[in-house]
């Protein structure tokens, strides 16, 4: 049996690790990634920005659901290699640079490969898959630079996060300007930048936080403007927050977004009286989110997206306390301004960019002059807007179905893709961010590592309906 994993980032590498650790019968595993540097790192852990820590402490970053201390154990054993990046004594509560976690991910793959039986073949392919065609009971993968297609019995789309979408502005030609950077995940966004340059960051997510930290690491002295619709910053992480008991959500609380919001608010109030804080309650709810999301009617999901999501996201996805302190200090110094506004247009002048914005609850537009604009709005999740040839081909052939809210894709419980005809596409799977359309909570390591383990088990099952049908032909 041949299994092809398209995407060599966290999702793909974790799937490969689980397959290597559990496969027994003769199996060939292909791990496909077009960018050599991003193989086993993806976008998240390949960044070369001078400041980009993990968003959670080392203690909770294990790749294995069964070995919660694995990353911290690896880190303490290897910390001598990172003397310039770590303190003399590494703590489980430390926020470690992302590239170090990428090294850990790569190391654990090498370890799994070494432990795999001789009957298991593991092959890395460096090329871009531009099409996946179904041929009888198997698939053929077509590449950008390789003429011969690759046959596979099962295919995993481990696509991770896509680049941010462009904002709809009248002067769309601005997106070709050298002063605009469409993706924030590259060290190039800071190249050749004058120390006193004024910068606009569109979006106030964790990516923005990393960029502000990277600017300070390079002794940036200019002004930084952060524009997002609500002007909300991620809340700070609290490593001292106590674990909260499992939250039992009554069925009536799932009937509407408002009822659920009130229930959670009351639960936080009760928890606070017992010595916990809101972070403990949200963390306790995390594993229940897929169940909550699937039970909520679509109109209520739409209300959540419109009214609650911005506040949920800033409380759910938190920044290190040190980052929060840095942003607060820069705001007090007048070097950082966070603006709740909509970007109306961007135009390049002789040497600068003129950005027209409309502040929230204001009618009159205003302009900001900056030297550089960086898009930090977050990854595009609407697969109909993704410009990758593979995604467009799969959509055209009916192998993909975006969810109603365009958060990702519709899948079955085991990650099998659901096609445009509302039927599962047997043998074609996904995990991680694309499953947000079905699970909502599906983009962090905690969820992806469990999905990878369950998916590997599903992929290796010889008696599922797909295998049975294949034997009849």
C-alpha positions as CSV (number, residue, x, y, z in Angstrom):
1,X,0.0,0.0,0.0
2,X,1.2,3.5,-0.8
3,X,0.2,6.6,1.2
4,X,1.0,10.1,-0.1
5,X,1.1,13.0,2.4
6,X,0.9,16.3,0.6
7,X,2.5,18.9,2.9
8,X,5.6,18.6,5.0
9,X,4.7,20.9,7.9
10,X,3.4,20.0,11.3
11,X,0.3,18.2,10.1
12,X,2.2,16.2,7.5
13,X,5.2,15.4,9.6
14,X,3.1,14.3,12.5
15,X,1.1,12.0,10.2
16,X,4.3,10.5,8.9
17,X,5.7,10.0,12.4
18,X,2.5,8.1,13.5
19,X,2.5,6.0,10.4
20,X,6.2,5.1,10.8
21,X,5.6,4.2,14.5
22,X,2.5,2.0,13.9
23,X,2.8,0.5,10.4
24,X,3.6,-3.2,10.3
25,X,2.7,-4.5,6.9
26,X,4.5,-3.5,3.7
27,X,3.8,0.2,3.2
28,X,5.3,3.0,1.3
29,X,4.9,6.5,2.8
30,X,5.6,9.6,0.6
31,X,6.0,12.9,2.4
32,X,5.7,15.7,-0.3
33,X,6.9,19.3,0.2
34,X,7.9,21.8,-2.5
35,X,10.1,23.9,-0.2
36,X,13.2,22.1,1.1
37,X,13.6,24.4,4.0
38,X,10.0,24.0,5.1
39,X,10.2,20.2,5.0
40,X,9.3,19.1,8.6
41,X,8.9,22.7,9.7
42,X,6.2,24.2,7.5
43,X,5.5,27.9,7.7
44,X,5.1,28.0,11.5
45,X,8.5,26.6,12.5
46,X,10.6,27.8,9.5
47,X,10.4,31.5,10.3
48,X,13.7,33.4,10.3
49,X,12.3,36.4,12.2
50,X,14.6,37.4,15.0
51,X,11.7,37.2,17.5
52,X,9.1,34.5,17.2
53,X,8.5,32.4,20.3
54,X,5.9,29.7,20.7
55,X,2.6,30.9,21.9
56,X,2.4,28.3,24.7
57,X,5.0,27.1,27.2
58,X,7.4,24.3,26.5
59,X,5.5,22.0,29.0
60,X,2.5,21.6,26.6
61,X,4.3,21.3,23.3
62,X,4.9,17.5,23.1
63,X,4.3,15.9,19.7
64,X,2.9,12.8,21.4
65,X,-0.4,12.7,23.2
66,X,1.0,9.8,25.3
67,X,4.2,11.5,26.3
68,X,3.2,15.0,27.6
69,X,6.8,15.9,28.7
70,X,8.5,14.8,25.5
71,X,9.4,18.3,24.1
72,X,10.7,19.5,27.5
73,X,12.7,16.3,27.9
74,X,14.2,16.8,24.4
75,X,14.8,20.5,25.1
76,X,16.8,19.9,28.3
77,X,18.9,17.2,26.6
78,X,19.7,19.5,23.7
79,X,19.8,23.0,25.2
80,X,23.6,23.2,24.8
81,X,23.0,23.6,21.1
82,X,20.9,26.8,21.7
83,X,23.0,28.7,24.2
84,X,22.4,32.0,22.3
85,X,18.6,31.5,22.4
86,X,17.9,30.0,25.8
87,X,18.5,30.8,29.4
88,X,21.0,28.8,31.4
89,X,18.2,26.9,33.0
90,X,15.3,25.9,30.8
91,X,11.9,25.9,32.6
92,X,8.7,24.1,31.5
93,X,7.0,27.5,31.6
94,X,9.4,29.1,29.1
95,X,8.2,30.2,25.6
96,X,10.8,28.7,23.3
97,X,11.8,30.1,19.9
98,X,9.8,28.5,17.1
99,X,12.7,27.3,15.1
100,X,13.9,25.1,18.0
101,X,10.5,23.4,18.0
102,X,11.1,22.8,14.3
103,X,14.4,21.1,15.1
104,X,12.5,18.9,17.6
105,X,9.9,18.0,15.0
106,X,12.6,17.0,12.5
107,X,14.5,15.0,15.1
108,X,11.4,13.0,16.1
109,X,10.7,12.2,12.5
110,X,14.3,10.9,12.1
111,X,13.8,8.8,15.2
112,X,10.6,7.3,14.0
113,X,12.1,6.5,10.6
114,X,15.0,4.7,12.3
115,X,12.6,2.6,14.4
116,X,10.3,1.6,11.5
117,X,10.4,-2.0,10.3
118,X,12.3,-2.8,7.1
119,X,9.0,-3.4,5.3
120,X,8.2,0.3,5.7
121,X,9.6,2.6,3.0
122,X,9.7,6.3,3.7
123,X,10.4,8.7,0.8
124,X,10.6,12.4,0.8
125,X,9.6,14.2,-2.4
126,X,10.5,17.8,-3.1
127,X,8.0,19.1,-5.7
128,X,4.6,20.8,-5.9
129,X,1.6,18.6,-6.4
130,X,-0.6,20.4,-8.9
131,X,-3.4,17.7,-9.3
132,X,-4.7,14.6,-7.7
133,X,-6.8,12.4,-10.0
134,X,-8.8,9.4,-8.9
135,X,-8.1,6.3,-11.0
136,X,-10.4,3.4,-10.2
137,X,-9.6,2.5,-6.6
138,X,-6.4,4.6,-6.3
139,X,-5.0,8.0,-7.0
140,X,-2.5,9.6,-9.3
141,X,-0.5,12.6,-8.1
142,X,0.8,15.0,-10.8
143,X,3.7,17.4,-10.1
144,X,4.9,20.7,-11.3
145,X,8.4,19.7,-12.2
146,X,8.2,15.9,-12.4
147,X,6.7,14.3,-15.6
148,X,5.7,10.9,-14.2
149,X,2.7,10.8,-11.9
150,X,2.9,9.1,-8.5
151,X,0.4,6.4,-7.7
152,X,-1.0,6.1,-4.2
153,X,-3.8,4.2,-2.6
154,X,-4.5,6.9,-0.1
155,X,-3.8,10.6,0.0
156,X,-3.6,13.0,2.9
157,X,-3.9,16.8,2.3
158,X,-1.7,18.2,5.1
159,X,-1.9,21.7,3.7
160,X,-1.6,23.7,6.9
161,X,-2.4,27.4,6.8
162,X,-2.5,29.5,3.6
163,X,-1.2,33.0,3.2
164,X,-3.5,35.9,4.1
165,X,-6.0,37.2,1.6
166,X,-5.6,40.6,-0.1
167,X,-7.9,43.3,1.2
168,X,-10.5,44.5,-1.4
169,X,-9.3,48.0,-2.1
170,X,-9.9,50.3,-5.2
171,X,-6.2,50.7,-5.9
172,X,-5.4,47.0,-6.3
173,X,-2.3,47.8,-8.2
174,X,-0.7,48.7,-4.9
175,X,-0.3,45.0,-4.2
176,X,2.6,45.0,-6.7
177,X,4.4,47.8,-4.7
178,X,7.7,47.0,-3.1
179,X,6.4,48.7,0.0
180,X,3.7,46.0,0.5
181,X,4.3,42.5,1.9
182,X,1.5,40.1,1.3
183,X,2.8,37.5,3.8
184,X,4.2,38.2,7.2
185,X,6.0,34.9,7.6
186,X,9.3,35.8,6.1
187,X,12.4,37.6,7.3
188,X,12.3,39.5,4.0
189,X,9.5,41.7,5.5
190,X,12.2,43.4,7.6
191,X,15.0,43.5,5.0
192,X,16.5,46.9,4.1
193,X,14.2,48.6,6.5
194,X,15.4,52.0,7.9
195,X,15.5,52.1,11.6
196,X,13.1,55.0,11.7
197,X,10.6,53.6,9.2
198,X,6.9,54.0,10.0
199,X,5.1,50.7,9.5
200,X,1.5,49.6,9.2
201,X,0.6,46.1,10.3
202,X,-2.9,45.1,9.1
203,X,-4.4,42.7,11.6
204,X,-3.8,42.5,15.4
205,X,-3.3,38.7,15.8
206,X,-0.4,36.8,17.2
207,X,1.5,37.2,14.0
208,X,1.4,41.0,14.5
209,X,2.8,40.4,18.0
210,X,5.7,38.4,16.6
211,X,6.5,41.2,14.1
212,X,6.5,43.9,16.7
213,X,8.9,41.8,18.8
214,X,11.1,41.2,15.8
215,X,11.2,45.0,15.0
216,X,12.3,45.7,18.6
217,X,14.9,43.0,18.4
218,X,16.4,45.0,15.4
219,X,16.3,48.2,17.4
220,X,13.5,49.7,15.3
221,X,12.8,53.4,16.3
222,X,9.9,54.3,14.0
223,X,6.2,54.3,14.6
224,X,4.1,51.1,14.3
225,X,0.4,51.4,13.4
226,X,-1.8,48.3,13.9
227,X,-5.1,48.4,12.2
228,X,-7.9,45.8,12.7
229,X,-11.6,46.0,12.6
230,X,-12.1,45.7,16.4
231,X,-8.6,46.8,17.5
232,X,-8.4,43.9,19.9
233,X,-5.1,42.4,21.1
234,X,-4.5,38.8,22.1
235,X,-4.8,38.4,25.9
236,X,-1.6,37.5,27.8
237,X,-0.9,33.9,28.8
238,X,-0.8,33.0,32.5
239,X,1.5,30.1,33.3
240,X,0.2,30.1,36.8
241,X,-3.4,29.4,35.9
242,X,-4.7,26.3,37.7
243,X,-6.3,23.5,35.7
244,X,-10.1,23.7,35.9
245,X,-12.4,20.6,36.2
246,X,-14.2,19.5,33.1
247,X,-17.2,21.7,32.3
248,X,-20.5,20.0,31.8
249,X,-22.5,22.0,29.3
250,X,-26.2,21.5,29.5
251,X,-28.0,20.8,26.2
252,X,-30.1,23.9,26.4
253,X,-26.9,26.0,26.4
254,X,-26.1,24.8,22.9
255,X,-29.4,26.1,21.4
256,X,-28.0,29.6,20.7
257,X,-24.7,31.5,20.6
258,X,-26.0,34.0,23.2
259,X,-27.1,31.2,25.6
260,X,-23.8,29.6,25.3
261,X,-21.9,32.9,25.8
262,X,-24.0,33.5,29.0
263,X,-23.3,30.0,30.3
264,X,-19.6,30.4,29.8
265,X,-19.6,33.8,31.4
266,X,-21.5,32.4,34.5
267,X,-19.0,29.5,34.6
268,X,-16.1,32.0,34.7
269,X,-17.8,33.9,37.5
270,X,-18.2,30.8,39.5
271,X,-14.6,29.7,38.8
272,X,-13.3,33.1,39.8
273,X,-15.0,32.8,43.2
274,X,-13.2,29.5,43.7
275,X,-9.7,30.9,42.9
276,X,-9.5,30.1,39.2
277,X,-9.5,32.6,36.3
278,X,-11.1,32.8,32.9
279,X,-8.2,31.1,31.2
280,X,-8.7,28.0,33.2
281,X,-12.3,27.7,32.1
282,X,-11.6,28.3,28.4
283,X,-8.8,25.7,28.5
284,X,-11.2,23.2,30.2
285,X,-13.7,23.9,27.4
286,X,-11.2,23.3,24.6
287,X,-11.7,19.6,24.1
288,X,-15.5,20.1,24.0
289,X,-15.5,22.7,21.2
290,X,-15.9,20.3,18.3
291,X,-19.0,18.8,20.0
292,X,-20.3,22.3,20.8
293,X,-19.7,23.4,17.2
294,X,-21.4,20.5,15.6
295,X,-24.4,20.8,17.9
296,X,-25.0,24.5,17.2
297,X,-27.5,25.4,14.5
298,X,-26.0,27.2,11.4
299,X,-27.8,30.5,12.1
300,X,-26.3,30.5,15.6
301,X,-22.9,29.8,14.2
302,X,-23.3,32.8,12.0
303,X,-24.2,34.9,15.0
304,X,-21.1,33.6,16.9
305,X,-18.9,34.6,13.9
306,X,-20.4,38.0,13.7
307,X,-20.7,39.0,17.3
308,X,-18.6,36.8,19.6
309,X,-15.7,35.4,17.5
310,X,-13.3,38.4,17.7
311,X,-13.5,38.3,21.5
312,X,-13.3,34.5,21.6
313,X,-10.2,34.4,19.4
314,X,-8.3,37.0,21.4
315,X,-9.0,35.1,24.7
316,X,-8.4,31.7,23.2
317,X,-5.2,32.5,21.3
318,X,-3.0,34.3,23.8
319,X,0.5,35.8,23.7
320,X,3.3,35.4,26.2
321,X,3.2,37.7,29.1
322,X,6.6,39.2,28.1
323,X,5.1,40.1,24.7
324,X,2.1,41.8,26.3
325,X,4.5,43.8,28.5
326,X,6.4,44.9,25.4
327,X,3.3,46.0,23.5
328,X,2.1,47.9,26.6
329,X,5.4,49.7,27.0
330,X,5.5,50.7,23.3
331,X,2.0,52.0,23.5
332,X,2.9,54.1,26.6
333,X,5.9,55.5,24.7
334,X,3.7,56.4,21.7
335,X,5.6,54.1,19.4
336,X,2.7,51.7,18.9
337,X,-0.9,52.7,18.1
338,X,-3.6,50.0,17.9
339,X,-6.5,51.3,15.8
340,X,-10.0,49.8,15.5
341,X,-10.6,50.7,11.8
342,X,-11.2,49.4,8.3
343,X,-8.6,49.9,5.6
344,X,-10.4,51.7,2.7
345,X,-7.5,52.1,0.3
346,X,-3.7,52.1,-0.1
347,X,-1.8,54.2,-2.6
348,X,2.0,54.6,-3.1
349,X,3.3,58.1,-3.4
350,X,6.9,59.0,-4.4
351,X,8.5,57.4,-1.4
352,X,5.7,56.4,1.0
353,X,2.3,54.7,1.2
354,X,-0.8,56.7,1.9
355,X,-3.3,54.5,3.7
356,X,-6.9,55.6,4.0
357,X,-8.8,54.2,7.0
358,X,-12.1,54.7,8.7
359,X,-12.1,54.3,12.4
360,X,-14.8,52.2,14.1
361,X,-17.8,54.3,15.0
362,X,-16.4,57.2,13.0
363,X,-17.8,58.5,9.7
364,X,-15.0,60.5,8.3
365,X,-12.0,58.7,6.8
366,X,-8.4,59.7,7.6
367,X,-5.0,58.9,6.2
368,X,-1.8,57.5,7.6
369,X,1.6,57.9,5.8
370,X,3.9,54.8,6.3
371,X,7.0,53.4,4.7
372,X,5.9,49.8,4.7
373,X,2.7,47.8,4.9
374,X,2.6,44.2,6.1
375,X,-0.5,42.0,5.9
376,X,-1.0,40.2,9.2
377,X,-4.8,39.5,8.8
378,X,-4.3,35.8,9.3
379,X,-4.5,32.8,6.9
380,X,-7.3,32.7,4.3
381,X,-9.6,29.8,5.1
382,X,-12.1,30.0,2.2
383,X,-10.9,27.3,-0.1
384,X,-12.6,29.0,-3.1
385,X,-10.2,31.9,-2.7
386,X,-7.1,29.8,-2.5
387,X,-5.0,30.2,-5.6
388,X,-3.0,27.0,-5.4
389,X,-3.4,24.8,-8.5
390,X,-4.0,21.7,-6.4
391,X,-6.8,23.2,-4.4
392,X,-8.4,24.7,-7.5
393,X,-8.2,21.3,-9.3
394,X,-9.7,19.4,-6.4
395,X,-12.5,21.9,-6.1
396,X,-13.2,21.8,-9.9
397,X,-13.3,18.0,-9.8
398,X,-15.7,18.0,-6.9
399,X,-13.4,16.5,-4.3
400,X,-13.7,19.4,-1.9
401,X,-16.7,21.0,-0.2
402,X,-16.1,24.3,1.8
403,X,-18.2,24.5,4.9
404,X,-21.1,27.0,4.9
405,X,-19.0,29.6,6.9
406,X,-15.9,29.2,4.8
407,X,-13.8,28.3,7.7
408,X,-12.4,25.2,6.0
409,X,-13.7,22.0,4.5
410,X,-16.4,19.5,5.3
411,X,-15.1,16.2,6.5
412,X,-16.3,13.0,8.1
413,X,-15.4,12.2,11.7
414,X,-12.2,10.5,10.6
415,X,-11.0,13.3,8.4
416,X,-12.2,11.9,5.1
417,X,-13.1,14.7,2.7
418,X,-16.7,15.2,1.7
419,X,-17.1,16.0,-2.0
420,X,-19.4,18.5,-3.7
421,X,-22.0,15.6,-4.0
422,X,-22.1,15.4,-0.2
423,X,-20.5,11.9,-0.2
424,X,-17.2,11.0,1.3
425,X,-14.3,10.8,-1.1
426,X,-12.9,7.4,-0.1
427,X,-9.2,7.4,0.4
428,X,-8.8,11.2,0.5
429,X,-8.2,12.7,3.9
430,X,-7.1,15.9,5.6
431,X,-6.2,17.2,9.1
432,X,-5.3,20.3,10.9
433,X,-6.5,23.8,9.7
434,X,-8.7,22.5,6.8
435,X,-10.8,20.6,9.4
436,X,-11.7,23.9,11.1
437,X,-14.8,24.0,8.9
438,X,-16.1,20.9,10.7
439,X,-14.5,21.1,14.2
440,X,-13.7,24.8,14.6
441,X,-10.8,24.1,17.0
442,X,-8.3,22.4,14.7
443,X,-5.2,24.5,14.1
444,X,-3.0,24.0,17.2
445,X,-0.6,21.2,18.1
446,X,-2.9,19.8,20.8
447,X,-5.6,19.0,18.3
448,X,-3.4,18.1,15.3
449,X,-1.3,15.5,17.2
450,X,-4.4,13.6,18.2
451,X,-5.9,13.9,14.7
452,X,-2.6,12.5,13.2
453,X,-2.6,9.6,15.6
454,X,-6.2,8.7,14.8
455,X,-5.7,9.3,11.0
456,X,-2.7,7.0,10.9
457,X,-4.8,4.2,12.5
458,X,-7.5,4.8,9.9
459,X,-5.0,4.8,7.0
460,X,-3.4,1.5,8.0
461,X,-6.7,-0.3,8.5
462,X,-6.8,-3.0,5.9
463,X,-10.5,-3.9,6.3
464,X,-12.3,-0.6,5.7
465,X,-14.8,-0.3,2.9
466,X,-12.3,1.2,0.5
467,X,-9.9,-1.8,0.8
468,X,-12.7,-4.3,0.6
469,X,-14.0,-2.7,-2.6
470,X,-10.5,-2.6,-4.1
471,X,-10.2,-6.3,-3.6
472,X,-13.3,-7.0,-5.7
473,X,-11.8,-5.4,-8.8
